[in-house]
Amino acid sequence: MASVADDQPSPGASVATIRAPSSPVGRSLQLPAIVFGAATFSAFYNPDEHVKSAVPERTVGLALRYGIRAFDTSIYYGPSEIVLGNALQALKSEFPRSSYKLMTKCGRYGTSDFDYSPARIRASVKNSLERLQTDYLDVVYLHDVEFVCTPVAPRSTGCNLSALADESAAYGLAEGDEGKIRGEGDQKVLDAFGELRKLQEEGLVKHIGISGYPLPTLLRMALLVLHTPPYRPVDVILSYSHLSLQNSTFLQYAGQFRERAQVGQLLTASPLSMGLLTPSPPPWHPALTVLSAAVQQALDVWPQGLPNLALGYAIRNTGNAYGDAIPLVTGFSTPQEVHECVRVWREIQDGDDKERKSAEDSVRDIFRNSGYLDWSWASP
C-alpha cells in the first residue's frame, strides 16, 4: 500500500509555484494545462476491484493538490461519473465545487447504443448531474459524433491531412459547403446540439461542445453548427489520439477549428493513443494488429519508457499549438501516475530536453518507416 506522502505533491512541485500545471491556459475555459481523464475509473482500463477501491479518491485528491483541477468523464464510461462524483464529494471540505471544472458527455451509452434525441440528451445531462453530485456542469459534449452524423469521407483510414487540401470536397469541407445538411444524421446532431443550448440557457451547463475521433468529421460538424441558425459557434471541441508520437495531425487542424469554425476552446486527449503506446495495449484497441510491431520496436528507444516519452511529446506540443497552449486530457489510474505526469511536465517546462527530442524523432521514424505515421484508424 502506498504511503500518505504519495497523496501529496512532491517537493518543489507546490501548486503555488510554476512547478505544477495549475496556471489556466486556453482561450475561453481557463483550464489547467493537464485535465484528468476519468475513463480510467471503468472496465475500459482497470479491473472492477481497482475501480471500487480507495485508489480513485486518492488519485483525484493528489491531482487537485497539484492544481489539475478539471476532470473529463462520460456516462459511457460505466461507473466513472459515480466514482468521480463520490471522490469529489469526499474531498469537498478541501476542494469545494467552485475550485474545479467538470466535463462530461452525452449521446453514447454503450458500444453501439447512440441516442441523440433531445429528450434523451436532456435526461442524460440530468443523470450526469446526479451521478457527479453537482448542480451544474462546466462542459457537456455530444459524444463521438462520427457515429451519428451522416458519413462524408472517401475512406475510413489513412492520413486525414488531404481533407484540408485537395480532398476537401470529398470530406464535405469545401468552401461554400459549410451549412449543408447531408442527411438525417446531420440533423440529429443539430437537434441534439440545440437541446444542449437550451440546457446552457437554463444554467445547467456552462459550455457545450462535440467530441470524437476523425478530425475531418469534427471540423465539418463544427462548421455545420456555425452556419446553421442561430449561427453560433461550438464552444468546445475534444479530439483524441491525434496529438501523439504516432499521429500529430491535430496540430494542422487547430487553425481551422479556431479561425474557420470559430471554436472557442480546443482540447486534445489520449497522448498514449488509448493505451496503444504502452508495453501492454488493451486487446480491444482498433489499431493493435496494424501497429503492434512498430510499437514493440519503439518500446526500448527511451530509457524511461515509451509512455513517458509519449506524454512529454504531447505536453510540449500542446504548449506550442497554434500560438497558445491547448489543455491535454490524460488518464490517471493511480497517484504514482499523477506524480509521473507532473514530473514530465516539469521537465518539458525546463526545456533542457535535446535527448528527449532525439528519442521522439527516432520513434516517429519507426512509425514513418512502418507506413503509419500520422495514420488514423477507423473509428472503433
ABEGO torsion letter per residue (X at the ends): XBBAAAABBBBGABAABAABBABBBEAAAGBBABBBBAAABBAAABBAAAAABAAAAAAAAAAAAAGBABBBBBAAAEAAAAAAAAAAAAAAAABBAAABBBBBBBGBABAABBBABAAAAAAAAAAAAAAAGBABBABBBBBGAAAABBBBBABABEBAAAAABAAAAAAGABBGAAABBAEAAAAAAAAAAAAAAAAAAAGABABBBBBEABAAAAAAAAAAAAABOAGBBBABBBBBGABBAABAAAAAAAAAAAAAAGBABBBBBGAAGGGAABABBBAABAAAAAAAAAAAAAAAABAAEAAAAAAAAAAAAAAABGGBBBBBBBBBABAAAAAAAAAAAAAAAAGBAAAAAAAAAAAAAAAAAAGABGBBBBBX
